[in-house]
Amino acid sequence: MHRTTIAAAALLILAAGCWRDPSTIEKPTRFREAEKLYLDKNFSQAKSRFRELSTSDAYAEKPFRQEALYYTALCDQQIAANSRGGRPALEDAIRTLNEILAAPTYASLEIRALAARGDISLEVNDYPGAAHDYRRALRLLDSLGPISAVSREKLLFGLGLAEWNQRNYSESDRLFDQYRVTYPHGAFVEEARRHHVRLGMGLAPTASFYVLVGGSFTVREQAENLTGKLAARNIKAAVEPRSVAGPITYVVRVGAFDDRDAAETQRRALEAAGFRPAEVYP
């Protein structure tokens, strides 16, 4: 599409008096360049480019300001997932998503922002927040219809996991049953069964503080390999799924502590034994 045509399409959207989903408009050059940096996993550079675009007044770029803002949050999520001590990046992502959701501009963006914020809330143990966002995203998605950037399957499993972690076991079992019926060959069938209380799964942990060891793993067997190494040192650990942006990941959780000081003592012992990184949560 010619540059003047892009600008004309942008002006039509702005003339309507509200932001509309820009998916029918050809992406401007700077947006495509930022998107390529994101896809190439250059998240810091991509974030900087998207942040610039989020305040652009250029005719062809202005309709994409909210999209660019959303992508800055995704960049922060990925920066956090790929670095130790990623809390500041997650906090930045939450602030950005809160800004988007304070006045959502079109349904597909609202759904994506809710799904992303739900993922982060699950990551930082804000289970009520995760349940709220996943439930609303599911309701909107069922009303709007499928969108390519959001997996309904993942939202449903994430909602079940959020309820399970709040010890709302009748609700989590209901959601896991719904998941297993709707997605009998889904990616999270095994995890839904593992967390299904009526099928014999143990209950959610009751302690507030614990230590995550070794970062995150994309394959469950990798996490289980680490738990085996910990067991060889007489350190009991458990594998736990996390629903972060993109495919589900697995973390290794050690300990159950009533206070942060006890968890910090465990963290130091783990690092002294060569198990790095180790980080106290929540």
Short mmCIF file of the C-alpha atoms (twelve columns), coordinates in Angstrom:
data_MODEL
# 
_entry.id   MODEL 
# 
loop_
_atom_site.group_PDB 
_atom_site.id 
_atom_site.type_symbol 
_atom_site.label_atom_id 
_atom_site.label_alt_id 
_atom_site.label_comp_id 
_atom_site.label_asym_id 
_atom_site.label_seq_id 
_atom_site.Cartn_x 
_atom_site.Cartn_y 
_atom_site.Cartn_z 
_atom_site.pdbx_PDB_model_num 
ATOM 1   C CA . MET A 1   0.000   0.000   0.000  1 
ATOM 2   C CA . HIS A 2   1.313   3.438   -0.914 1 
ATOM 3   C CA . ARG A 3   2.357   5.724   1.959  1 
ATOM 4   C CA . THR A 4   -0.359  8.283   1.142  1 
ATOM 5   C CA . THR A 5   -2.963  5.514   1.129  1 
ATOM 6   C CA . ILE A 6   -1.838  4.389   4.593  1 
ATOM 7   C CA . ALA A 7   -2.103  7.965   5.829  1 
ATOM 8   C CA . ALA A 8   -5.578  8.328   4.339  1 
ATOM 9   C CA . ALA A 9   -6.751  5.138   6.036  1 
ATOM 10  C CA . ALA A 10  -5.326  6.382   9.325  1 
ATOM 11  C CA . LEU A 11  -7.202  9.657   8.989  1 
ATOM 12  C CA . LEU A 12  -10.463 7.816   8.384  1 
ATOM 13  C CA . ILE A 13  -10.029 5.981   11.674 1 
ATOM 14  C CA . LEU A 14  -9.209  9.138   13.593 1 
ATOM 15  C CA . ALA A 15  -12.103 11.010  12.019 1 
ATOM 16  C CA . ALA A 16  -14.519 8.483   13.513 1 
ATOM 17  C CA . GLY A 17  -13.727 9.897   16.939 1 
ATOM 18  C CA . CYS A 18  -12.395 6.700   18.515 1 
ATOM 19  C CA . TRP A 19  -9.647  4.179   18.092 1 
ATOM 20  C CA . ARG A 20  -10.467 1.101   16.062 1 
ATOM 21  C CA . ASP A 21  -8.635  -2.142  15.555 1 
ATOM 22  C CA . PRO A 22  -5.921  -1.238  13.025 1 
ATOM 23  C CA . SER A 23  -5.512  -4.820  11.799 1 
ATOM 24  C CA . THR A 24  -7.045  -3.918  8.425  1 
ATOM 25  C CA . ILE A 25  -4.426  -1.208  7.825  1 
ATOM 26  C CA . GLU A 26  -0.966  -1.940  6.508  1 
ATOM 27  C CA . LYS A 27  1.580   -1.586  9.293  1 
ATOM 28  C CA . PRO A 28  3.828   1.464   8.925  1 
ATOM 29  C CA . THR A 29  7.529   0.933   8.355  1 
ATOM 30  C CA . ARG A 30  8.731   1.778   11.861 1 
ATOM 31  C CA . PHE A 31  6.178   -0.577  13.410 1 
ATOM 32  C CA . ARG A 32  7.309   -3.422  11.154 1 
ATOM 33  C CA . GLU A 33  10.930  -2.710  12.063 1 
ATOM 34  C CA . ALA A 34  10.123  -2.810  15.782 1 
ATOM 35  C CA . GLU A 35  8.116   -5.991  15.289 1 
ATOM 36  C CA . LYS A 36  11.078  -7.644  13.564 1 
ATOM 37  C CA . LEU A 37  13.323  -6.762  16.509 1 
ATOM 38  C CA . TYR A 38  10.748  -8.383  18.797 1 
ATOM 39  C CA . LEU A 39  10.547  -11.540 16.687 1 
ATOM 40  C CA . ASP A 40  14.354  -11.666 16.606 1 
ATOM 41  C CA . LYS A 41  14.288  -11.570 20.438 1 
ATOM 42  C CA . ASN A 42  16.007  -8.179  20.626 1 
ATOM 43  C CA . PHE A 43  13.522  -7.208  23.300 1 
ATOM 44  C CA . SER A 44  15.299  -4.181  24.765 1 
ATOM 45  C CA . GLN A 45  15.711  -2.526  21.353 1 
ATOM 46  C CA . ALA A 46  12.181  -3.476  20.361 1 
ATOM 47  C CA . LYS A 47  10.804  -1.962  23.554 1 
ATOM 48  C CA . SER A 48  12.566  1.328   22.850 1 
ATOM 49  C CA . ARG A 49  11.157  1.451   19.303 1 
ATOM 50  C CA . PHE A 50  7.635   0.541   20.401 1 
ATOM 51  C CA . ARG A 51  7.756   3.118   23.181 1 
ATOM 52  C CA . GLU A 52  8.579   5.822   20.604 1 
ATOM 53  C CA . LEU A 53  5.725   4.663   18.390 1 
ATOM 54  C CA . SER A 54  3.271   4.724   21.303 1 
ATOM 55  C CA . THR A 55  3.429   8.533   21.347 1 
ATOM 56  C CA . SER A 56  3.816   9.144   17.623 1 
ATOM 57  C CA . ASP A 57  1.632   11.767  15.954 1 
ATOM 58  C CA . ALA A 58  2.564   10.699  12.428 1 
ATOM 59  C CA . TYR A 59  -0.563  10.042  10.348 1 
ATOM 60  C CA . ALA A 60  0.403   6.466   9.420  1 
ATOM 61  C CA . GLU A 61  1.617   5.596   12.928 1 
ATOM 62  C CA . LYS A 62  -0.990  7.175   15.189 1 
ATOM 63  C CA . PRO A 63  -3.576  4.375   14.760 1 
ATOM 64  C CA . PHE A 64  -0.906  1.942   16.010 1 
ATOM 65  C CA . ARG A 65  -0.058  3.776   19.231 1 
ATOM 66  C CA . GLN A 66  -2.059  1.414   21.440 1 
ATOM 67  C CA . GLU A 67  -0.648  -1.614  19.638 1 
ATOM 68  C CA . ALA A 68  2.851   -0.262  20.221 1 
ATOM 69  C CA . LEU A 69  2.081   0.298   23.893 1 
ATOM 70  C CA . TYR A 70  0.858   -3.290  24.181 1 
ATOM 71  C CA . TYR A 71  4.066   -4.541  22.609 1 
ATOM 72  C CA . THR A 72  6.183   -2.600  25.110 1 
ATOM 73  C CA . ALA A 73  4.481   -4.677  27.814 1 
ATOM 74  C CA . LEU A 74  5.217   -7.889  25.898 1 
ATOM 75  C CA . CYS A 75  8.859   -6.839  25.618 1 
ATOM 76  C CA . ASP A 76  9.035   -6.331  29.379 1 
ATOM 77  C CA . GLN A 77  7.491   -9.767  29.936 1 
ATOM 78  C CA . GLN A 78  10.120  -11.352 27.745 1 
ATOM 79  C CA . ILE A 79  12.938  -9.371  29.355 1 
ATOM 80  C CA . ALA A 80  11.771  -10.628 32.762 1 
ATOM 81  C CA . ALA A 81  11.491  -14.219 31.532 1 
ATOM 82  C CA . ASN A 82  15.021  -14.159 30.149 1 
ATOM 83  C CA . SER A 83  16.822  -12.594 33.100 1 
ATOM 84  C CA . ARG A 84  17.313  -13.222 36.776 1 
ATOM 85  C CA . GLY A 85  15.486  -10.874 39.104 1 
ATOM 86  C CA . GLY A 86  12.986  -9.820  36.478 1 
ATOM 87  C CA . ARG A 87  10.532  -8.214  38.896 1 
ATOM 88  C CA . PRO A 88  11.196  -4.590  37.761 1 
ATOM 89  C CA . ALA A 89  10.455  -5.527  34.148 1 
ATOM 90  C CA . LEU A 90  7.250   -7.302  35.202 1 
ATOM 91  C CA . GLU A 91  6.220   -4.249  37.202 1 
ATOM 92  C CA . ASP A 92  6.803   -2.080  34.118 1 
ATOM 93  C CA . ALA A 93  4.687   -4.476  32.057 1 
ATOM 94  C CA . ILE A 94  1.864   -4.359  34.614 1 
ATOM 95  C CA . ARG A 95  1.895   -0.539  34.620 1 
ATOM 96  C CA . THR A 96  1.681   -0.481  30.830 1 
ATOM 97  C CA . LEU A 97  -1.145  -3.019  30.722 1 
ATOM 98  C CA . ASN A 98  -2.998  -1.120  33.434 1 
ATOM 99  C CA . GLU A 99  -2.711  1.993   31.284 1 
ATOM 100 C CA . ILE A 100 -4.174  0.159   28.301 1 
ATOM 101 C CA . LEU A 101 -6.989  -1.431  30.296 1 
ATOM 102 C CA . ALA A 102 -7.944  1.811   32.044 1 
ATOM 103 C CA . ALA A 103 -9.606  2.847   28.786 1 
ATOM 104 C CA . PRO A 104 -9.581  -0.104  26.355 1 
ATOM 105 C CA . THR A 105 -9.835  1.041   22.774 1 
ATOM 106 C CA . TYR A 106 -11.001 -2.073  20.888 1 
ATOM 107 C CA . ALA A 107 -12.004 -5.573  21.903 1 
ATOM 108 C CA . SER A 108 -9.094  -7.553  20.492 1 
ATOM 109 C CA . LEU A 109 -6.609  -5.321  22.319 1 
ATOM 110 C CA . GLU A 110 -8.549  -5.575  25.580 1 
ATOM 111 C CA . ILE A 111 -8.555  -9.383  25.355 1 
ATOM 112 C CA . ARG A 112 -4.825  -9.541  24.647 1 
ATOM 113 C CA . ALA A 113 -4.003  -7.081  27.432 1 
ATOM 114 C CA . LEU A 114 -6.150  -9.020  29.920 1 
ATOM 115 C CA . ALA A 115 -4.492  -12.295 28.913 1 
ATOM 116 C CA . ALA A 116 -1.020  -10.784 29.304 1 
ATOM 117 C CA . ARG A 117 -1.825  -9.205  32.674 1 
ATOM 118 C CA . GLY A 118 -3.356  -12.475 33.817 1 
ATOM 119 C CA . ASP A 119 -0.142  -14.296 32.903 1 
ATOM 120 C CA . ILE A 120 1.951   -11.852 34.915 1 
ATOM 121 C CA . SER A 121 -0.429  -11.986 37.871 1 
ATOM 122 C CA . LEU A 122 -0.129  -15.777 37.892 1 
ATOM 123 C CA . GLU A 123 3.653   -15.453 37.718 1 
ATOM 124 C CA . VAL A 124 3.830   -13.160 40.772 1 
ATOM 125 C CA . ASN A 125 1.201   -15.114 42.734 1 
ATOM 126 C CA . ASP A 126 -1.589  -12.550 42.437 1 
ATOM 127 C CA . TYR A 127 -4.084  -15.346 41.942 1 
ATOM 128 C CA . PRO A 128 -7.278  -13.291 42.412 1 
ATOM 129 C CA . GLY A 129 -5.980  -10.815 39.818 1 
ATOM 130 C CA . ALA A 130 -5.107  -13.625 37.412 1 
ATOM 131 C CA . ALA A 131 -8.541  -15.230 37.840 1 
ATOM 132 C CA . HIS A 132 -10.287 -11.897 37.221 1 
ATOM 133 C CA . ASP A 133 -8.339  -11.187 34.032 1 
ATOM 134 C CA . TYR A 134 -8.542  -14.703 32.606 1 
ATOM 135 C CA . ARG A 135 -12.280 -14.902 33.289 1 
ATOM 136 C CA . ARG A 136 -12.981 -11.535 31.644 1 
ATOM 137 C CA . ALA A 137 -10.736 -12.372 28.679 1 
ATOM 138 C CA . LEU A 138 -12.597 -15.662 28.186 1 
ATOM 139 C CA . ARG A 139 -15.967 -13.916 28.340 1 
ATOM 140 C CA . LEU A 140 -14.901 -11.317 25.775 1 
ATOM 141 C CA . LEU A 141 -13.262 -13.914 23.545 1 
ATOM 142 C CA . ASP A 142 -16.390 -16.077 23.520 1 
ATOM 143 C CA . SER A 143 -18.416 -12.982 22.601 1 
ATOM 144 C CA . LEU A 144 -16.055 -11.687 19.929 1 
ATOM 145 C CA . GLY A 145 -14.916 -14.968 18.445 1 
ATOM 146 C CA . PRO A 146 -11.393 -16.374 18.010 1 
ATOM 147 C CA . ILE A 147 -8.423  -14.055 17.565 1 
ATOM 148 C CA . SER A 148 -5.095  -15.414 16.428 1 
ATOM 149 C CA . ALA A 149 -2.998  -13.851 19.200 1 
ATOM 150 C CA . VAL A 150 -4.894  -15.468 22.106 1 
ATOM 151 C CA . SER A 151 -5.320  -19.140 22.962 1 
ATOM 152 C CA . ARG A 152 -8.696  -19.881 24.553 1 
ATOM 153 C CA . GLU A 153 -7.295  -23.223 25.677 1 
ATOM 154 C CA . LYS A 154 -4.488  -21.504 27.571 1 
ATOM 155 C CA . LEU A 155 -6.873  -18.986 29.147 1 
ATOM 156 C CA . LEU A 156 -9.142  -21.756 30.422 1 
ATOM 157 C CA . PHE A 157 -6.264  -23.729 31.900 1 
ATOM 158 C CA . GLY A 158 -4.771  -20.578 33.418 1 
ATOM 159 C CA . LEU A 159 -8.094  -19.733 35.066 1 
ATOM 160 C CA . GLY A 160 -8.259  -23.218 36.550 1 
ATOM 161 C CA . LEU A 161 -4.712  -22.867 37.858 1 
ATOM 162 C CA . ALA A 162 -5.473  -19.466 39.393 1 
ATOM 163 C CA . GLU A 163 -8.527  -20.871 41.193 1 
ATOM 164 C CA . TRP A 164 -6.552  -23.934 42.321 1 
ATOM 165 C CA . ASN A 165 -3.895  -21.720 43.866 1 
ATOM 166 C CA . GLN A 166 -6.623  -19.868 45.772 1 
ATOM 167 C CA . ARG A 167 -7.797  -23.262 47.071 1 
ATOM 168 C CA . ASN A 168 -11.145 -22.826 45.342 1 
ATOM 169 C CA . TYR A 169 -11.042 -26.531 44.590 1 
ATOM 170 C CA . SER A 170 -14.641 -27.089 43.509 1 
ATOM 171 C CA . GLU A 171 -14.257 -24.290 40.950 1 
ATOM 172 C CA . SER A 172 -10.814 -25.398 39.787 1 
ATOM 173 C CA . ASP A 173 -12.056 -28.987 39.360 1 
ATOM 174 C CA . ARG A 174 -15.015 -27.680 37.352 1 
ATOM 175 C CA . LEU A 175 -12.692 -25.685 35.104 1 
ATOM 176 C CA . PHE A 176 -10.246 -28.571 34.690 1 
ATOM 177 C CA . ASP A 177 -13.186 -30.864 33.820 1 
ATOM 178 C CA . GLN A 178 -14.332 -28.306 31.249 1 
ATOM 179 C CA . TYR A 179 -10.811 -28.117 29.869 1 
ATOM 180 C CA . ARG A 180 -10.458 -31.900 29.584 1 
ATOM 181 C CA . VAL A 181 -13.792 -32.205 27.771 1 
ATOM 182 C CA . THR A 182 -13.185 -29.257 25.431 1 
ATOM 183 C CA . TYR A 183 -9.519  -30.039 24.726 1 
ATOM 184 C CA . PRO A 184 -9.104  -33.807 25.205 1 
ATOM 185 C CA . HIS A 185 -5.786  -33.717 23.360 1 
ATOM 186 C CA . GLY A 186 -4.757  -30.261 24.555 1 
ATOM 187 C CA . ALA A 187 -1.311  -29.148 25.601 1 
ATOM 188 C CA . PHE A 188 -2.268  -28.948 29.293 1 
ATOM 189 C CA . VAL A 189 -4.306  -32.138 29.729 1 
ATOM 190 C CA . GLU A 190 -1.669  -33.740 31.913 1 
ATOM 191 C CA . GLU A 191 -1.350  -30.597 34.059 1 
ATOM 192 C CA . ALA A 192 -5.130  -30.340 34.399 1 
ATOM 193 C CA . ARG A 193 -5.206  -33.927 35.656 1 
ATOM 194 C CA . ARG A 194 -2.285  -33.336 38.038 1 
ATOM 195 C CA . HIS A 195 -4.094  -30.413 39.647 1 
ATOM 196 C CA . HIS A 196 -7.536  -32.035 39.716 1 
ATOM 197 C CA . VAL A 197 -8.326  -32.558 43.408 1 
ATOM 198 C CA . ARG A 198 -11.131 -35.097 42.877 1 
ATOM 199 C CA . LEU A 199 -8.803  -37.240 40.781 1 
ATOM 200 C CA . GLY A 200 -6.415  -37.524 43.696 1 
ATOM 201 C CA . MET A 201 -4.064  -34.599 43.211 1 
ATOM 202 C CA . GLY A 202 -2.611  -33.031 46.357 1 
ATOM 203 C CA . LEU A 203 -3.891  -29.682 47.482 1 
ATOM 204 C CA . ALA A 204 -2.268  -26.323 46.802 1 
ATOM 205 C CA . PRO A 205 0.628   -25.304 49.081 1 
ATOM 206 C CA . THR A 206 -0.348  -23.246 52.114 1 
ATOM 207 C CA . ALA A 207 2.955   -21.485 52.875 1 
ATOM 208 C CA . SER A 208 3.458   -17.929 51.683 1 
ATOM 209 C CA . PHE A 209 7.165   -17.971 50.774 1 
ATOM 210 C CA . TYR A 210 9.292   -20.320 48.695 1 
ATOM 211 C CA . VAL A 211 12.340  -20.367 46.425 1 
ATOM 212 C CA . LEU A 212 12.366  -20.833 42.655 1 
ATOM 213 C CA . VAL A 213 15.533  -22.498 41.373 1 
ATOM 214 C CA . GLY A 214 17.085  -22.618 37.921 1 
ATOM 215 C CA . GLY A 215 14.887  -20.143 36.090 1 
ATOM 216 C CA . SER A 216 12.139  -21.488 33.833 1 
ATOM 217 C CA . PHE A 217 12.003  -24.494 31.532 1 
ATOM 218 C CA . THR A 218 10.006  -25.028 28.356 1 
ATOM 219 C CA . VAL A 219 9.993   -28.825 28.791 1 
ATOM 220 C CA . ARG A 220 8.747   -30.460 31.975 1 
ATOM 221 C CA . GLU A 221 11.431  -33.167 31.834 1 
ATOM 222 C CA . GLN A 222 14.137  -30.494 32.115 1 
ATOM 223 C CA . ALA A 223 12.573  -29.217 35.339 1 
ATOM 224 C CA . GLU A 224 12.228  -32.766 36.656 1 
ATOM 225 C CA . ASN A 225 15.912  -33.359 35.918 1 
ATOM 226 C CA . LEU A 226 16.734  -30.452 38.225 1 
ATOM 227 C CA . THR A 227 14.475  -31.814 40.968 1 
ATOM 228 C CA . GLY A 228 16.438  -35.073 40.697 1 
ATOM 229 C CA . LYS A 229 19.705  -33.227 41.241 1 
ATOM 230 C CA . LEU A 230 18.211  -31.451 44.229 1 
ATOM 231 C CA . ALA A 231 16.904  -34.739 45.628 1 
ATOM 232 C CA . ALA A 232 20.448  -36.129 45.439 1 
ATOM 233 C CA . ARG A 233 21.360  -33.362 47.920 1 
ATOM 234 C CA . ASN A 234 18.346  -34.255 50.099 1 
ATOM 235 C CA . ILE A 235 16.527  -31.094 48.988 1 
ATOM 236 C CA . LYS A 236 12.845  -31.660 48.313 1 
ATOM 237 C CA . ALA A 237 11.521  -29.776 45.290 1 
ATOM 238 C CA . ALA A 238 8.425   -29.731 43.119 1 
ATOM 239 C CA . VAL A 239 7.761   -28.852 39.489 1 
ATOM 240 C CA . GLU A 240 5.087   -26.224 38.930 1 
ATOM 241 C CA . PRO A 241 3.616   -24.990 35.632 1 
ATOM 242 C CA . ARG A 242 3.546   -21.276 34.931 1 
ATOM 243 C CA . SER A 243 1.402   -19.605 32.297 1 
ATOM 244 C CA . VAL A 244 3.535   -16.758 31.057 1 
ATOM 245 C CA . ALA A 245 3.456   -15.071 27.668 1 
ATOM 246 C CA . GLY A 246 3.821   -17.697 24.976 1 
ATOM 247 C CA . PRO A 247 3.860   -21.448 25.656 1 
ATOM 248 C CA . ILE A 248 3.566   -22.659 29.224 1 
ATOM 249 C CA . THR A 249 6.813   -22.960 31.156 1 
ATOM 250 C CA . TYR A 250 7.822   -24.952 34.243 1 
ATOM 251 C CA . VAL A 251 9.622   -23.846 37.375 1 
ATOM 252 C CA . VAL A 252 11.196  -25.741 40.247 1 
ATOM 253 C CA . ARG A 253 9.883   -24.745 43.655 1 
ATOM 254 C CA . VAL A 254 11.766  -25.425 46.907 1 
ATOM 255 C CA . GLY A 255 10.509  -25.028 50.455 1 
ATOM 256 C CA . ALA A 256 7.418   -23.775 52.227 1 
ATOM 257 C CA . PHE A 257 8.082   -20.959 54.678 1 
ATOM 258 C CA . ASP A 258 5.996   -18.755 56.902 1 
ATOM 259 C CA . ASP A 259 8.353   -15.771 56.607 1 
ATOM 260 C CA . ARG A 260 10.730  -14.282 54.049 1 
ATOM 261 C CA . ASP A 261 13.831  -14.592 56.253 1 
ATOM 262 C CA . ALA A 262 13.513  -18.385 56.340 1 
ATOM 263 C CA . ALA A 263 13.087  -18.456 52.561 1 
ATOM 264 C CA . GLU A 264 16.159  -16.226 52.118 1 
ATOM 265 C CA . THR A 265 18.179  -18.637 54.265 1 
ATOM 266 C CA . GLN A 266 17.113  -21.463 51.946 1 
ATOM 267 C CA . ARG A 267 18.005  -19.378 48.893 1 
ATOM 268 C CA . ARG A 268 21.524  -18.718 50.163 1 
ATOM 269 C CA . ALA A 269 22.013  -22.407 50.931 1 
ATOM 270 C CA . LEU A 270 20.886  -23.362 47.429 1 
ATOM 271 C CA . GLU A 271 23.227  -20.882 45.773 1 
ATOM 272 C CA . ALA A 272 26.111  -22.033 47.986 1 
ATOM 273 C CA . ALA A 273 25.414  -25.572 46.752 1 
ATOM 274 C CA . GLY A 274 25.665  -24.374 43.146 1 
ATOM 275 C CA . PHE A 275 21.958  -24.181 42.321 1 
ATOM 276 C CA . ARG A 276 21.633  -20.864 40.505 1 
ATOM 277 C CA . PRO A 277 19.683  -18.756 39.977 1 
ATOM 278 C CA . ALA A 278 17.586  -18.975 43.138 1 
ATOM 279 C CA . GLU A 279 14.994  -16.339 43.975 1 
ATOM 280 C CA . VAL A 280 12.498  -15.927 46.805 1 
ATOM 281 C CA . TYR A 281 8.814   -15.560 45.943 1 
ATOM 282 C CA . PRO A 282 6.411   -13.864 46.328 1 
# 
